[in-house]
Amino acid sequence: VLNLSNKILDNETFDKLWKEIKMIKVLAFAEEKGYDRGISEGMSKGILKNSKTMLIEALEETIGVVPEYLEKKIKQITSHTALKGLHRQAIRCKDINDFNQKLALATS
């Protein structure tokens, strides 16, 4: 028997309250972790999207109009490292065929 704020609790009631308190802490922890994970995933997606945009813009400067098929291929890439390497290649490429070869190597 526990005396809590002028209330007497039997062991069974105390155990129920204790379990609820622990569950609230677990839920708060899970919520925080989920929030952090959501932020992290959102940032990663934003970085990938920005890398794809920058690659397409670099190609526009180098070769002119970027064909739709090429934009679609670029938008399917999920590796930031691959996009970074392709961005460098886009700056150096001589023409669209040159870049297509680099793209094929990077995505194979």
Secondary structure, DSSP 8 states (H G I E B T S, - for coil): -EEETTEEE-HHHHHHHHHHHHHHHHHHHHHHHHHHHHHHHHHHHHHHHHHHHHHHHHHHHHHSS--HHHHHHHHT---HHHHHHHHHHHHH-SSHHHHHHHHHHHT-
